Amino acid sequence: MEEEKYIGYIKYEGNLVEDGLMDARKQAQALLGFDSALRHFIGKRAPDFRNLDFEIPVRIRKGSWEALIPETVGGWVQGGLGIVATAYFTKAAQKMAEKDFSDFGITDLFKHAISAIQWFVRIGKHMGDTAIRSFENVQFLEGNTLVAIPNDSGEYLYVPKKMLDLYTSCNPKILEKIAENIEEGRELTIGTIVNGKVEEVAIYAEEKGIFCEEEAEPEEDVLFPELVHGDDVVLEGEVTRENKTSNSMGFKYEEHILTAYPESGSVVRYKPLLFLKCRLYGTVSRLDEKGSIAARRPKLYVSHLEPLESDREEDDLFR
């Protein structure tokens, strides 16, 4: 029996899924999230598909936890839609020249969609925040078909213009469902297979916050009542994220994530301290949305962050 071939996949790897097992709800969430993202990008390339109820075949494979799209996906979709799909692609074939649909077909739609998901991940990781939609100091190359976009570190990522357009027009949390399953011991990989060549992009636990909100923690009556509004404090914890848009960072203190803001300037200067243990010098705020000093969860206004990691050379960078 000939081995089935695939065009792409999502995969969770790590010691939590070595036997190919994962919680049923997490599996369902991963498949629904993958399905939703595929349909979004397919609809962008072929708008008529947005209103069609078609099936997406997926095969689950053990070893890690993989959901694979077979090369035969075109037959599945066209078979399910019957004359509707045939009529659509006959019409599309007549418009190949004006729509740039050379070698257009159902399988190509899926390949394009999986590639768009990969580029969404690459750009999100490069920028550190999927909510960023405006890019400064870009460079246009190869007849404006390729765009070089810089991040806060001055590094450039070279992105096909069509993929950048898709990125800027979609929901910043489009991969939230599949990213929520990521944790230490379970990383996510999105792969494409073209002419036998595999190309992968991964999201690791420390990058999870780029693609989904951090898990909400149950509210206590008052979290850390010893942190009193207006007090100057020195706390030890870990910087878990930084958000350029809100000019804030996450600070993990005694297993809780507190929102912290620089007292002055941009949070970008603290980016080298991401995922490091640090000593935070700052002021506690208990102001709530109404302006009362009644917030259950404190916020921190940071005057200084001191890294405690011994393997970094930036120990005095933010003094």
C-alpha positions as CSV (number, residue, x, y, z in Angstrom):
1,M,0.0,0.0,0.0
2,E,1.4,3.4,-1.1
3,E,2.3,5.6,1.8
4,E,0.1,8.7,2.1
5,K,1.8,12.0,1.4
6,Y,1.1,15.4,3.1
7,I,1.3,19.1,2.2
8,G,1.5,20.5,5.7
9,Y,0.8,20.0,9.4
10,I,0.7,21.4,12.9
11,K,2.6,19.4,15.5
12,Y,3.1,19.6,19.3
13,E,6.5,18.2,20.5
14,G,8.2,17.7,23.8
15,N,8.2,15.4,26.8
16,L,4.5,16.1,27.5
17,V,3.5,14.5,24.2
18,E,6.2,11.9,23.6
19,D,3.6,9.1,23.5
20,G,1.3,11.1,21.1
21,L,-1.3,11.7,23.8
22,M,-2.9,15.0,24.7
23,D,-5.9,16.0,26.7
24,A,-9.1,15.6,24.5
25,R,-10.1,19.2,25.0
26,K,-6.7,20.4,24.0
27,Q,-6.8,18.2,20.9
28,A,-10.2,19.6,20.0
29,Q,-9.1,23.1,20.5
30,A,-6.0,22.6,18.4
31,L,-8.0,21.1,15.5
32,L,-10.7,23.9,15.7
33,G,-8.0,26.5,15.8
34,F,-6.1,25.0,12.8
35,D,-9.4,24.7,10.9
36,S,-10.3,28.3,11.6
37,A,-6.9,29.7,10.5
38,L,-6.9,27.6,7.3
39,R,-10.4,28.8,6.4
40,H,-9.5,32.4,7.0
41,F,-6.5,32.4,4.7
42,I,-8.3,30.2,2.1
43,G,-11.1,32.8,2.1
44,K,-8.6,35.6,1.5
45,R,-7.2,33.9,-1.6
46,A,-10.6,32.5,-2.9
47,P,-13.4,34.7,-1.4
48,D,-16.1,32.4,-2.9
49,F,-15.0,29.8,-0.4
50,R,-16.0,31.9,2.6
51,N,-19.6,30.8,2.3
52,L,-19.0,27.2,1.4
53,D,-19.4,24.5,4.0
54,F,-16.5,22.2,3.1
55,E,-14.7,19.5,5.1
56,I,-11.0,19.7,5.9
57,P,-9.5,16.2,6.2
58,V,-6.8,15.8,8.9
59,R,-4.9,12.7,10.0
60,I,-3.5,12.5,13.5
61,R,-0.2,10.8,13.9
62,K,1.6,9.7,17.1
63,G,5.2,10.1,18.1
64,S,4.6,13.7,18.9
65,W,1.0,14.9,18.3
66,E,0.6,15.8,14.7
67,A,-2.4,16.9,12.6
68,L,-1.5,16.4,8.9
69,I,-3.2,17.7,5.7
70,P,-3.0,15.0,3.0
71,E,-2.1,15.7,-0.6
72,T,-5.6,14.3,-1.4
73,V,-7.3,17.3,0.3
74,G,-8.5,18.6,-3.1
75,G,-10.4,15.4,-3.8
76,W,-12.0,15.5,-0.3
77,V,-13.2,19.1,-0.7
78,Q,-14.3,18.8,-4.3
79,G,-16.1,15.5,-3.5
80,G,-17.9,17.0,-0.6
81,L,-19.0,20.1,-2.6
82,G,-19.7,18.2,-5.8
83,I,-20.9,20.4,-8.6
84,V,-20.5,23.6,-6.6
85,A,-16.7,23.2,-6.4
86,T,-16.5,22.1,-10.0
87,A,-18.4,25.2,-11.1
88,Y,-16.3,27.5,-8.9
89,F,-12.9,26.2,-10.2
90,T,-14.1,26.3,-13.8
91,K,-14.9,30.0,-13.2
92,A,-11.6,30.6,-11.4
93,A,-9.6,29.0,-14.2
94,Q,-11.0,31.6,-16.6
95,K,-9.7,34.3,-14.3
96,M,-6.3,33.0,-13.7
97,A,-4.5,35.8,-15.6
98,E,-6.3,38.7,-13.8
99,K,-6.1,37.0,-10.4
100,D,-2.7,35.6,-10.7
101,F,-4.0,32.1,-10.1
102,S,-1.4,30.2,-12.1
103,D,-1.6,26.4,-11.5
104,F,-4.6,27.1,-9.3
105,G,-6.5,24.3,-7.5
106,I,-7.9,23.3,-4.2
107,T,-4.6,21.7,-3.0
108,D,-2.8,24.9,-3.9
109,L,-5.3,26.9,-1.8
110,F,-4.4,24.8,1.2
111,K,-0.6,25.1,0.6
112,H,-1.0,28.8,0.4
113,A,-3.0,29.0,3.6
114,I,-0.5,26.9,5.6
115,S,2.3,29.1,4.2
116,A,0.4,32.2,5.3
117,I,0.1,30.7,8.9
118,Q,3.9,30.2,8.9
119,W,4.5,33.8,7.8
120,F,2.1,35.0,10.5
121,V,4.3,33.2,13.1
122,R,7.6,34.5,11.6
123,I,6.4,38.1,11.6
124,G,4.9,37.8,15.0
125,K,8.1,36.4,16.5
126,H,10.2,39.0,14.7
127,M,8.1,41.9,16.0
128,G,7.4,40.4,19.4
129,D,3.7,41.4,19.2
130,T,1.1,40.4,16.6
131,A,-0.9,43.6,17.3
132,I,1.7,45.7,15.5
133,R,0.3,46.7,12.2
134,S,2.5,49.7,11.3
135,F,6.1,49.2,10.2
136,E,8.7,52.0,10.0
137,N,11.9,52.1,7.9
138,V,10.8,49.3,5.7
139,Q,12.7,48.4,2.5
140,F,11.1,47.3,-0.7
141,L,13.0,44.9,-2.9
142,E,12.6,42.8,-6.1
143,G,10.2,45.1,-7.7
144,N,8.2,45.8,-4.5
145,T,7.3,42.1,-4.2
146,L,9.6,41.6,-1.1
147,V,9.5,43.8,2.0
148,A,12.2,44.0,4.7
149,I,10.7,45.0,8.1
150,P,12.9,45.9,11.1
151,N,12.2,45.1,14.7
152,D,13.2,47.0,17.8
153,S,16.6,45.4,17.7
154,G,17.3,46.7,14.1
155,E,17.1,43.2,12.7
156,Y,15.3,42.8,9.3
157,L,12.9,40.1,8.2
158,Y,12.3,39.7,4.5
159,V,8.7,39.0,3.8
160,P,6.8,38.5,0.5
161,K,4.5,41.5,0.1
162,K,1.4,39.3,-0.4
163,M,2.1,37.6,3.0
164,L,2.7,40.9,4.8
165,D,-0.7,42.1,3.4
166,L,-2.4,39.0,4.8
167,Y,-0.7,39.5,8.1
168,T,-1.8,43.1,8.5
169,S,-5.4,42.4,7.6
170,C,-6.1,39.5,9.9
171,N,-7.0,39.1,13.6
172,P,-3.9,39.4,15.8
173,K,-5.1,36.4,17.8
174,I,-5.9,34.2,14.8
175,L,-3.6,31.4,16.2
176,E,-4.7,31.9,19.8
177,K,-6.5,28.5,20.1
178,I,-3.5,26.4,19.0
179,A,-1.0,28.6,20.9
180,E,-2.9,28.2,24.2
181,N,-1.8,24.5,24.3
182,I,1.9,25.5,24.3
183,E,3.8,25.2,27.6
184,E,7.1,23.9,28.9
185,G,7.4,20.4,27.5
186,R,5.0,21.1,24.6
187,E,6.1,23.4,21.8
188,L,4.2,24.0,18.5
189,T,5.5,23.5,15.0
190,I,3.8,24.5,11.7
191,G,5.2,22.7,8.7
192,T,4.9,22.7,4.9
193,I,6.1,19.9,2.6
194,V,6.9,21.0,-1.0
195,N,8.5,18.5,-3.4
196,G,9.6,16.4,-0.4
197,K,11.3,19.4,1.3
198,V,10.1,20.2,4.8
199,E,10.0,23.8,6.1
200,E,9.1,24.4,9.7
201,V,8.5,27.3,12.0
202,A,8.1,26.8,15.8
203,I,6.6,28.6,18.7
204,Y,8.3,27.9,22.1
205,A,6.9,28.3,25.6
206,E,8.7,31.6,26.1
207,E,7.0,33.0,22.9
208,K,3.5,31.9,23.7
209,G,2.5,35.3,25.0
210,I,3.0,36.8,21.5
211,F,0.2,34.8,20.1
212,C,-2.3,34.5,22.9
213,E,-3.3,36.1,26.2
214,E,-1.6,34.8,29.3
215,E,-4.0,32.5,31.2
216,A,-6.3,34.4,33.5
217,E,-5.6,33.6,37.1
218,P,-8.5,33.3,39.6
219,E,-9.0,36.5,41.5
220,E,-8.4,36.5,45.2
221,D,-10.0,38.9,47.6
222,V,-6.8,41.0,47.6
223,L,-3.7,39.7,45.9
224,F,-0.5,40.5,47.9
225,P,-2.2,42.8,50.5
226,E,1.3,43.6,51.8
227,L,1.9,45.5,48.6
228,V,0.3,48.8,49.6
229,H,-0.6,51.6,47.2
230,G,2.2,54.1,47.0
231,D,4.8,52.0,48.6
232,D,8.3,51.8,47.2
233,V,9.2,48.1,46.8
234,V,12.0,45.8,45.7
235,L,10.7,42.5,44.3
236,E,12.5,39.5,42.7
237,G,10.8,37.7,39.9
238,E,10.9,37.1,36.1
239,V,10.1,39.3,33.1
240,T,7.6,37.2,31.1
241,R,6.6,39.5,28.3
242,E,6.8,43.0,27.0
243,N,4.1,44.8,25.0
244,K,5.2,47.8,23.0
245,T,1.6,48.9,22.2
246,S,0.6,49.2,25.9
247,N,4.1,50.0,27.0
248,S,3.9,47.3,29.7
249,M,5.6,44.1,30.7
250,G,4.6,41.0,32.6
251,F,6.5,40.4,35.9
252,K,6.1,36.9,37.5
253,Y,6.2,37.4,41.2
254,E,5.5,34.4,43.5
255,E,3.7,32.5,40.7
256,H,1.4,35.4,39.7
257,I,1.9,37.7,36.7
258,L,1.7,41.3,37.6
259,T,1.5,44.1,35.0
260,A,4.4,46.5,35.2
261,Y,5.0,49.9,33.5
262,P,8.2,51.9,33.2
263,E,8.0,55.1,35.3
264,S,9.4,56.9,32.2
265,G,10.4,56.0,28.7
266,S,9.6,53.0,26.6
267,V,9.4,49.4,27.7
268,V,11.5,48.4,24.7
269,R,14.7,49.1,26.6
270,Y,13.9,46.2,28.9
271,K,13.6,43.7,26.1
272,P,17.0,42.2,26.7
273,L,15.7,41.1,30.2
274,L,12.9,39.0,28.8
275,F,12.6,35.6,30.6
276,L,15.4,36.5,33.0
277,K,15.2,36.6,36.8
278,C,15.3,40.2,37.9
279,R,15.2,42.5,40.9
280,L,12.5,45.1,40.3
281,Y,12.6,48.5,42.0
282,G,9.4,50.4,41.7
283,T,6.1,51.7,43.2
284,V,2.9,49.9,43.9
285,S,-0.4,51.1,42.4
286,R,-3.8,50.0,43.6
287,L,-5.8,52.4,41.4
288,D,-8.8,50.7,39.8
289,E,-10.7,51.7,36.6
290,K,-12.8,54.2,38.6
291,G,-9.7,55.9,40.1
292,S,-10.2,54.5,43.5
293,I,-7.5,52.8,45.5
294,A,-9.3,49.5,45.5
295,A,-7.7,47.3,42.9
296,R,-7.5,43.7,44.0
297,R,-4.4,43.1,41.8
298,P,-1.5,45.5,42.2
299,K,0.3,47.2,39.3
300,L,3.9,48.1,39.4
301,Y,5.6,51.3,38.1
302,V,9.3,50.4,37.5
303,S,12.2,52.8,38.1
304,H,14.9,50.2,37.6
305,L,15.3,46.5,36.7
306,E,18.4,44.6,37.7
307,P,19.1,41.2,36.1
308,L,20.1,38.5,38.5
309,E,21.2,36.0,35.9
310,S,25.0,35.4,36.0
311,D,25.3,34.4,32.3
312,R,24.4,37.8,30.9
313,E,26.7,40.8,30.4
314,E,24.0,43.4,30.7
315,D,23.9,43.4,34.5
316,D,24.5,47.1,34.8
317,L,22.7,48.1,31.6
318,F,19.6,49.5,33.2
319,R,21.1,51.1,36.3
